[in-house]
Every structure is written in structure tokens, then in C-alpha cells.
């Protein structure tokens, strides 16, 4: 029964992704990061070097909102959040590397601009908060002794939490909003581009 509860939760999450184009766009960018750092040992070494330079722990970049449980998606976005300065440094290096062709430099310049976009940072914060909540719910539903009434209470409580957060942003999203106001995130200047990403609401 626990597996059935969790499976239904995962299906609901995937339905939400399909219904919200902003989340789908966010997922596509996250997938591009995963493809970059999972398929290239060279890119992994460069990111490790950048992590050492900015004195942050090297973290694995996975995929989000795929066939794995939401807990895996949360760990991936938490890794992106914590590795923000290292990832940005790696993008800057690759964008200015004259040994790379113009197409590759342009790609990494686009990554850097995306990373420094205020809307992206706020979307990262809100997704991180949502996935943290869903991750905790998923783990609770995986317990062997969970019953239908217990699952119903957990789901009802989660709906109340999300409703409250919609009015009062907390945790990572609040930090992201302060970052946008201060225009600095992990010591990186946040730009105000002419065209901003649409924010996840």
C-alpha cells in the first residue's frame, strides 16, 4: 500500500509539471546541467576544480522530476543551490576559453546569464522548497505501517502547508527573494536582464 501511495504522489507531481510550462522550462535547463556533468569526465574535473577554488563542497548534479522519487529531485536541486558559485565559475571559464569554438562559448555564456537571472534564482528557491516538502511526504508514505487514514491526514496537512507558503514564502524562496533585492547571491552579482524568465507561481 505504501508503494501505491507514493506512486500516486509521483503521478500527481508529473501532472503538475505538464500543467505548468514554467516548471517544464526549469526542468529542461536542469536536464541540460545533468547532461553536461554526467556525460563528460572533463566537465566533472573542471567543476571539481571550481568547487575547490570557491571553497565549496563538490556535489553530484542529477536529474529532476524524472522516474525517480521526488527525494532524488530535491537532492539534485539542493546540490545546484550549494554549488551555485562553482557552477557559475565553471560557466565563466568555459565562456571565455578561446580554445573552445564560438558555439560552445556561446552556450556557456547562455548558461551564465541564465544562472544570474533573478527569475531563475527565485524559481530555484521555490522549487527547492516544494520538493523538500514533497520529499518528506514521500518518505512518510513509504513507511510500511502507513494506513489509508494516516496517508489522508498527511496529504491534507501538506495541502495546508502549500497554501500557507503561497501567501508567506519561506526558507529557500525567501532567501532567493532577498538575493534579488540585494543583487548578490553567493557573492555573485545578479543581473537584471531585459527579458526575464517567467516565474513559477
N, C-alpha and C positions, 0 to 999 in steps of 0.2 A: 504493500500500500504506500510506503514511503516513496518508493521509486515512482509510483503513479502520480503522487502529489508534485514531486519535483519535475517530472516530465511535463505536467500541465503548466507549471510555473515557467519552464523554459519556452513552451509554445506561446505563452502569453507575452513573454519578452520579445520573441521573434515577431509576433504580430504587431507589437508596439513599434519595432524598428521599421517594419514595412509601412506603417501608417504615418511615420514622421520622417520626411525627407531630410531634415536637418541631422537626425541621428544617423541616417543612412550615409550621408556625406561624411560625417565624422568617422563612421566605421571604415569607409573607403580609404580615408587618409591613414587611419590606424593600420589597415591592412598593408598599405604601401610601406610603412615603417617595418612591419613584420617581415615583408618580403625582402627588404633591404638588408636587415641584420640577421635573418635566419639562413639566407642562401649564400652569403659571402663571408668567408673567414676573414678576408681583408677588412671588410667593413666592421666586423666584430672587433678585430685588433685595434682599428682606429678609434672606435668608440671606447674601448678599454683604456687607451692612451689618453683620450679626452677626459674620461672619468677621473683618471689619476691627476691630470693637470688641474681640474677644478675641485679636486678633493671630495669626490662623491663616490659612493659605493657603486660598483658595476652591477647592473641589473638586466635580467633577460627580458627582451621585448617579445611578447607572444601575440596571439590574435584575440580579438574581442567579438562577442556575440556570434560565435560560430556554433559548432555542435557540442562544445564543452559546456560544463555548468557555468553559471554566472560568476561563481567564485574565481574561476580562471580569468574571466574578463576583468574582474576587479583587480587581481594581482598585476595584470598587464598594464592597466591604466595607472595604477599606483607606481609601477616601475617607470612609466613615462613621466609622471609628476616628479618623482625623486631624481630622475636622470635628465631633467629639463635642461640644465646648464650644460651638461656633457653633450647631449644631442644637438643643442644649438651650436656649440663649439665645433662639433663634427660637420654640421651643415656649412658653417662659415669656412672651414678649412677646404672642404670639397668644392665650394662655390668659387673660391679664389685660387684654386690649384691650376696653374697654367699647363700642367701636364695632362689634365683632363680635357676632353673635347668640349666644344661650346654647348652641346646638347646636355651633357652631364652637369656642367657648371650651372646651366640654366635650371636644371631640375633641382639641384640642391639650394640654389638661391630661392626657388619657389618654396621649398621646404622651410627655409629660414624665415621667409616672410609669413608663411602660414603659422609658424610657431610663435612669432611675435605679434600676431593679430589678436587684439583684445577679445574678440568674439570667440576665437579658438580657446583661449585660456579659460574663459567663463564656461564654455561648453565642456572643457576637460574637467573643470571643477564640479559641475552639476552631474556629469556622467559618473564621476568617481563617487560622489555621494550616493547616487541612486544605486549603483552597482554594489556599494558596500552594504547598503540596506538589504538588497536582494540576495547578496551573498550570505548574509547572516540568516535570512529567511530560508534560503535553500539548505543550509546546514541544519537548521532546526527541523525542516521537513524530512531530512534524510535519516533522522533517528528511527531506530527500529520499532520503538514503542509509541510512535505518534499515532493518534487516533483521528477520526474524522472531525469530532468536535474541537479537538486541540488545533488541528490544521485550520479550521474555520476561524478560531479565535486569533491565530497567528496572522492569517490573511486580513482579517478585519482590522487588527491593530496596525498592520503595515499600510493599509489604505489611509488610516487616520494620520500616520506619520508622514506619508507623502503629501496629504492635503495640508498639513501644518507647514511642511517645508516649502510648499508652493508660495505661501504667504511670508514665511520667515526663513530665508536662505541661511544655511548653517555650514559649519565645517569647511570643506574644500571650496565650495562655491562662494562662501563669504570671503575666504582668503583670495580667491580669484577676483572678486569684485573690488576688494581693497587694492589688489595689484593693478588693476586697470585704472583706478583712481590715482594711485601713486606713480603709475607708468614704469614700474620696475618689478620684475619677477625673477627671483633667484639671481639678483644682481644684473639681470639682462634688461635693457631698455625695451619697453613695449611700445610698438609703433601705433600710429593712428592712420591706417591706410585709407585711401579714398573710397575703396569698396570693401566693406566689412562682411564677414560671413554672417549668415542668418543664425541667430542664437536659438538654442534648444529651450523651449518653454515647458 
